[in-house]
Amino acid sequence: MTVKIIEYGDFNEIMQTFTKEGILETCINVRNEARSLSPVETGDLRQSITYQTGETGGGLSVNLNKNQGAVGSALEYSIYQEFGTRYMKPQPFLRPAVSIWAYGNKADAVLKKRAEEVAKGNLSKTAKRETFF
């Protein structure tokens, strides 16, 4: 039997590597899910959804430490698509994607909540938005 003794420094390096890989993988999965859920008219919103990690940088221009990641869109109207306005109903794409991939919630339950959110219609003072996570 062969035994590999891991020194403290080695363990710390291994954990850092797995953490970085996990953050990157989660960001990629959230981005892909958000793209699949985003409304498409011209495709601009879908194409604008990107990710950034503290290690890789990216197109979101947010300050992250090395153990953080972010997914989103820099398009000005993306927030209106996500939450709706008083003139249009929401079409959530980012909150459901985060709920599924970052929080591990079951996709069918999240998609049911998403449908309920859309069914609530335009934003009003009395309409409470769904919490996905």
Secondary structure, 3 states (H helix, E strand, C coil): CCCCCCCHHHHHHHHHHHHHHHHHHHHHHHHHHHHHHCCCCCCHHHHHCEEEECCCEECCCCCCCCCCEEEECCCCCHHHHHHCCCCCCCCCCHHHHHHHHCCCCCHHHHHHHHHHHHHCCCCCCCCCCCCCC
